[in-house]
Amino acid sequence: MRHRISQVDAHAFWLREPGSGEIRPVALPGPGRDDVVVRTLRSGVSRGTETLVFRGAVPPDQYDAMRAPFQEGDFPGPVKYGYLSVGAVDEGPPELHGRTVFCLYPHQTAYVVPSRAVTVVPDDVPPDRAVLAGTVETAVNALWDAAPLLGDRVAVVGAGMVGCCVARLLSRFPAVQVTLVDVEAERASVAAALGVDFALPADAPAGCDLVVHASATSAGLQLSLDLLAPEGSVIDLSWYGDREVALALGGAFHSRRLAIRASQVGTVSPARSGRRTTGDRLALALDLLRDPAFDVLITGRSPFGELPDVMAQLAAGSLPALCHVIDYRE
């Protein structure tokens, strides 16, 4: 019989109320037969979604849809939220003991979850890069939805975490021309590291067969439509929270038979749902992260104790970042 622990002290980041976070102590439950005890090594801040949560910008009618797998509390707060955690299994089944794993868990120093909730990180994927697994998984689902074809001309509008992950995966498609579009000229170096072209909005190439939108702005979505060739499609990965989106649909949208389709990671794309599970999708994302090109997306790190201030800075835009890593080493 496995050793059972009655209590292990841990600490977690909580959003106390919109705009204000804090570190709280946590008493962990004793693990059951099929549980694992995970000691956190790194977590990543999903800048788009988590800063919307931090600002209290989740619409009330989306409270249920936006719950994270191991969320505690409710929107707008107090709430424990997050889903990019990498840790080491300190206790669990023999095949998992000592392994590095990814879990869709909030920012917390240690936690107990069912063993089926963790996915083993390949040995050649470092913990920093592994925190991108949830974002790469979103990109995988988006490309299952988009189904790009050989030789397509594709633009990715919005060079944040999600857009950059989509661009890198697209760069591996044969003969596909990929342009990453962003308002920040500094993202040109990121695009180069990802192996794709870069353009500012005014210089973005028209006549695209497909545009993947990930800027979470009305202007970005409008640009995405404007870049399409006749009968082209926009796959929209953005979540706008409680912001309204305005589009000019009175011109070419109808005459050119353009399309906008939403994509999100909550369920497996219908194109693969009959043959792939969410576990399969996450395992694929971690395998794709063997690619060291993704390291360019890790743009900062802070110790766990500074997370309340870091989250406030990210939400305010005073701390620029693609993926900001939280380090749990003392």
C-alpha positions as CSV (number, residue, x, y, z in Angstrom):
1,M,0.0,0.0,0.0
2,R,1.3,3.4,-0.9
3,H,2.2,5.8,1.9
4,R,-0.5,8.4,2.6
5,I,0.2,11.9,3.8
6,S,-2.4,13.7,5.9
7,Q,-1.2,17.2,5.1
8,V,1.5,18.9,3.0
9,D,1.8,22.6,3.1
10,A,1.8,24.4,-0.2
11,H,1.1,27.9,-1.5
12,A,-1.1,29.1,-4.3
13,F,-1.8,32.3,-6.2
14,W,-5.3,33.6,-5.8
15,L,-7.1,36.6,-7.5
16,R,-8.6,38.1,-4.4
17,E,-10.7,40.6,-6.5
18,P,-10.2,42.1,-10.0
19,G,-6.8,43.8,-10.1
20,S,-5.5,42.3,-6.8
21,G,-3.8,39.0,-6.3
22,E,-2.2,37.3,-3.3
23,I,-0.3,34.2,-2.2
24,R,-2.4,31.9,0.1
25,P,-1.3,28.8,2.1
26,V,-2.8,25.5,1.1
27,A,-3.2,22.2,3.0
28,L,-3.0,19.4,0.5
29,P,-5.2,16.3,1.0
30,G,-3.7,12.8,1.3
31,P,-3.4,11.2,-2.1
32,G,-5.6,8.4,-3.1
33,R,-4.6,5.1,-4.7
34,D,-4.7,6.6,-8.2
35,D,-3.4,10.1,-7.4
36,V,0.0,11.8,-7.8
37,V,1.7,14.4,-5.6
38,V,3.3,17.0,-7.9
39,R,6.0,19.4,-6.8
40,T,5.8,22.4,-9.2
41,L,8.9,23.4,-11.1
42,R,7.5,26.1,-13.4
43,S,4.2,27.5,-14.5
44,G,3.5,29.9,-17.4
45,V,1.2,32.9,-17.5
46,S,-1.3,32.7,-20.3
47,R,-1.1,36.4,-20.9
48,G,-4.3,36.9,-22.9
49,T,-6.7,34.8,-20.9
50,E,-5.2,35.2,-17.5
51,T,-4.9,39.0,-17.7
52,L,-8.6,39.2,-18.7
53,V,-9.4,37.1,-15.6
54,F,-7.1,39.4,-13.5
55,R,-8.9,42.5,-14.7
56,G,-12.3,40.9,-14.0
57,A,-13.3,41.0,-17.7
58,V,-14.9,37.5,-18.0
59,P,-18.5,38.1,-19.1
60,P,-21.0,36.6,-16.6
61,D,-22.6,34.4,-19.2
62,Q,-19.1,32.8,-19.8
63,Y,-18.4,32.0,-16.1
64,D,-19.1,28.3,-16.6
65,A,-17.4,28.0,-20.0
66,M,-14.2,29.7,-18.8
67,R,-13.7,27.5,-15.8
68,A,-10.2,26.0,-15.7
69,P,-9.9,22.2,-14.9
70,F,-8.8,22.7,-11.3
71,Q,-10.1,26.2,-10.7
72,E,-11.2,27.0,-7.2
73,G,-13.6,29.9,-6.4
74,D,-15.7,31.8,-8.9
75,F,-15.3,34.7,-11.3
76,P,-14.8,37.6,-10.8
77,G,-13.1,36.5,-7.5
78,P,-11.8,35.3,-5.2
79,V,-10.6,32.6,-7.7
80,K,-7.6,30.4,-8.2
81,Y,-7.0,30.3,-11.9
82,G,-4.3,29.0,-14.3
83,Y,-3.5,26.0,-16.5
84,L,0.1,25.9,-17.5
85,S,2.0,23.9,-14.8
86,V,5.0,21.7,-15.0
87,G,6.2,19.7,-12.0
88,A,7.9,16.6,-10.7
89,V,6.0,13.6,-9.4
90,D,7.1,13.1,-5.8
91,E,4.6,10.4,-5.1
92,G,2.5,8.2,-7.4
93,P,2.4,5.1,-9.5
94,P,5.9,3.6,-10.2
95,E,5.7,4.6,-13.9
96,L,5.2,8.2,-13.0
97,H,7.3,8.6,-9.8
98,G,10.2,11.0,-10.4
99,R,8.9,12.0,-13.9
100,T,8.4,15.5,-15.1
101,V,4.8,16.1,-16.0
102,F,2.5,18.8,-17.4
103,C,-0.9,19.5,-15.8
104,L,-3.7,22.0,-16.4
105,Y,-3.3,23.3,-12.8
106,P,-3.3,26.8,-11.4
107,H,-0.1,28.5,-10.0
108,Q,0.6,26.5,-6.9
109,T,3.8,25.1,-5.3
110,A,2.5,21.5,-5.0
111,Y,-0.7,19.7,-5.7
112,V,-2.5,16.4,-5.6
113,V,-4.4,15.3,-8.7
114,P,-5.6,12.0,-10.3
115,S,-2.7,10.4,-12.3
116,R,-4.8,10.7,-15.5
117,A,-4.7,14.5,-15.2
118,V,-0.9,14.6,-15.8
119,T,1.0,14.0,-19.0
120,V,4.6,13.0,-19.1
121,V,7.0,15.6,-20.5
122,P,9.6,14.1,-23.0
123,D,13.1,13.9,-21.5
124,D,14.4,16.3,-24.1
125,V,11.8,19.0,-23.4
126,P,13.1,21.4,-20.7
127,P,10.6,22.6,-18.0
128,D,10.6,26.2,-19.3
129,R,9.6,25.1,-22.8
130,A,7.1,22.5,-21.4
131,V,4.9,25.3,-19.9
132,L,3.9,26.1,-23.6
133,A,2.1,22.7,-23.9
134,G,-1.3,24.2,-23.4
135,T,-0.7,26.9,-25.9
136,V,0.7,24.5,-28.5
137,E,-2.3,22.3,-27.9
138,T,-4.5,25.3,-28.8
139,A,-2.5,25.7,-32.0
140,V,-2.8,22.1,-32.9
141,N,-6.6,22.2,-32.5
142,A,-6.7,25.4,-34.6
143,L,-4.9,23.8,-37.4
144,W,-7.2,20.7,-37.2
145,D,-10.0,23.2,-37.6
146,A,-8.3,25.2,-40.4
147,A,-7.0,22.3,-42.4
148,P,-4.4,24.2,-44.4
149,L,-3.5,22.8,-47.8
150,L,-0.2,22.3,-49.7
151,G,1.0,25.6,-51.1
152,D,-1.5,27.8,-49.2
153,R,-0.7,31.4,-48.5
154,V,-1.4,31.9,-44.8
155,A,-1.2,35.0,-42.5
156,V,-1.2,34.8,-38.7
157,V,-2.4,38.1,-37.3
158,G,-1.2,38.7,-33.7
159,A,2.2,37.6,-32.6
160,G,1.4,36.6,-29.1
161,M,1.9,33.2,-27.5
162,V,-0.9,31.5,-29.5
163,G,-0.2,33.2,-32.8
164,C,3.5,32.4,-32.6
165,C,2.8,28.8,-31.8
166,V,0.4,28.5,-34.8
167,A,3.0,30.2,-37.1
168,R,5.8,27.7,-36.0
169,L,3.6,24.7,-36.7
170,L,2.5,26.1,-40.0
171,S,6.2,26.7,-41.0
172,R,6.6,22.9,-41.0
173,F,3.8,22.4,-43.6
174,P,5.3,21.7,-47.1
175,A,5.2,24.8,-49.5
176,V,3.0,26.8,-47.2
177,Q,3.9,30.5,-47.2
178,V,3.5,31.9,-43.7
179,T,3.5,35.6,-42.6
180,L,3.3,36.6,-39.0
181,V,1.6,40.0,-38.7
182,D,1.8,42.3,-35.7
183,V,1.8,46.0,-34.8
184,E,5.1,45.7,-32.9
185,A,8.0,45.8,-35.3
186,E,10.2,44.1,-32.6
187,R,8.3,40.8,-33.3
188,A,10.2,40.5,-36.6
189,S,13.1,38.8,-34.8
190,V,10.7,36.4,-33.2
191,A,9.2,35.6,-36.6
192,A,12.7,34.9,-38.0
193,A,13.5,32.5,-35.1
194,L,10.2,30.7,-35.9
195,G,11.1,30.4,-39.5
196,V,8.3,32.6,-41.0
197,D,8.0,36.0,-42.6
198,F,7.0,39.1,-40.8
199,A,4.9,42.1,-41.7
200,L,3.4,45.2,-40.0
201,P,-0.3,45.5,-40.7
202,A,0.2,48.1,-43.5
203,D,2.6,45.7,-45.3
204,A,0.7,42.4,-44.8
205,P,0.3,40.3,-47.9
206,A,-3.2,40.2,-49.4
207,G,-4.7,37.3,-51.3
208,C,-4.4,34.8,-48.5
209,D,-6.1,31.4,-48.7
210,L,-6.3,31.3,-44.9
211,V,-5.8,33.8,-42.0
212,V,-5.5,32.7,-38.4
213,H,-6.4,35.6,-36.1
214,A,-5.0,35.8,-32.6
215,S,-4.7,39.5,-31.7
216,A,-7.9,39.8,-29.7
217,T,-8.7,43.1,-31.3
218,S,-11.4,44.4,-33.6
219,A,-8.7,45.9,-35.8
220,G,-6.9,42.6,-36.1
221,L,-10.0,40.7,-37.0
222,Q,-10.9,43.3,-39.6
223,L,-7.4,43.1,-41.1
224,S,-7.7,39.3,-41.2
225,L,-10.8,39.6,-43.4
226,D,-9.1,42.2,-45.6
227,L,-6.2,39.9,-46.3
228,L,-8.3,37.1,-47.6
229,A,-8.6,36.0,-51.2
230,P,-12.1,35.4,-52.5
231,E,-13.7,32.5,-50.7
232,G,-11.0,32.5,-48.0
233,S,-11.5,31.9,-44.3
234,V,-10.5,33.4,-41.0
235,I,-10.0,31.0,-38.1
236,D,-10.5,33.2,-35.0
237,L,-8.6,32.1,-31.9
238,S,-9.1,35.3,-30.0
239,W,-11.1,35.5,-26.8
240,Y,-12.4,39.1,-26.4
241,G,-13.8,38.8,-22.8
242,D,-16.4,41.5,-22.3
243,R,-15.2,43.8,-25.1
244,E,-17.4,44.4,-28.1
245,V,-16.1,43.7,-31.6
246,A,-16.9,46.0,-34.6
247,L,-16.5,44.8,-38.2
248,A,-17.2,46.4,-41.5
249,L,-19.2,43.6,-43.3
250,G,-21.0,45.7,-45.8
251,G,-18.3,45.5,-48.5
252,A,-16.3,42.6,-49.7
253,F,-17.4,40.2,-47.0
254,H,-20.5,39.1,-49.0
255,S,-19.3,39.6,-52.5
256,R,-16.1,37.7,-52.0
257,R,-17.9,34.9,-50.0
258,L,-15.5,35.2,-47.0
259,A,-15.9,33.2,-43.8
260,I,-15.1,33.6,-40.1
261,R,-14.9,30.5,-37.9
262,A,-14.2,30.3,-34.2
263,S,-11.7,27.8,-32.8
264,Q,-11.1,27.0,-29.2
265,V,-9.4,24.3,-27.2
266,G,-12.2,23.3,-24.8
267,T,-13.2,20.4,-27.1
268,V,-11.3,18.5,-29.7
269,S,-11.8,19.8,-33.2
270,P,-14.7,18.1,-35.0
271,A,-12.2,17.2,-37.7
272,R,-10.5,14.8,-35.2
273,S,-13.0,14.3,-32.4
274,G,-13.9,10.8,-33.6
275,R,-10.2,9.7,-33.5
276,R,-8.4,11.8,-31.0
277,T,-8.9,12.5,-27.3
278,T,-7.9,15.6,-25.4
279,G,-5.1,13.4,-23.9
280,D,-3.9,12.5,-27.4
281,R,-3.9,16.2,-28.4
282,L,-1.8,17.2,-25.3
283,A,0.7,14.4,-25.8
284,L,1.1,15.5,-29.4
285,A,1.7,19.1,-28.2
286,L,4.4,18.0,-25.8
287,D,6.0,15.9,-28.6
288,L,6.1,19.0,-30.9
289,L,7.8,20.9,-28.1
290,R,11.0,18.9,-28.8
291,D,11.5,21.7,-31.3
292,P,13.9,24.3,-29.7
293,A,12.6,27.1,-31.8
294,F,9.8,27.5,-29.3
295,D,12.4,28.8,-26.7
296,V,12.1,32.3,-28.3
297,L,8.7,32.6,-26.8
298,I,10.0,32.5,-23.2
299,T,10.6,36.2,-22.7
300,G,10.9,36.5,-18.9
301,R,10.8,34.8,-15.6
302,S,10.0,35.6,-12.0
303,P,10.0,33.7,-8.7
304,F,6.6,32.4,-7.5
305,G,6.5,34.9,-4.6
306,E,6.5,37.8,-7.0
307,L,3.5,36.5,-9.0
308,P,0.9,39.0,-7.6
309,D,3.0,42.0,-8.8
310,V,3.9,40.2,-12.0
311,M,0.3,39.6,-12.9
312,A,-0.6,43.2,-12.2
313,Q,2.2,44.4,-14.4
314,L,1.2,42.0,-17.2
315,A,-2.4,43.1,-17.0
316,A,-1.4,46.8,-17.1
317,G,0.9,46.2,-20.1
318,S,3.9,47.6,-18.2
319,L,5.7,44.2,-18.3
320,P,5.9,43.1,-22.0
321,A,6.0,39.4,-22.5
322,L,5.1,36.5,-24.8
323,C,5.3,33.7,-22.2
324,H,6.4,34.8,-18.7
325,V,7.6,31.8,-16.7
326,I,7.1,31.5,-13.0
327,D,10.0,29.7,-11.3
328,Y,9.4,27.7,-8.1
329,R,13.0,27.0,-7.1
330,E,13.9,28.8,-3.9
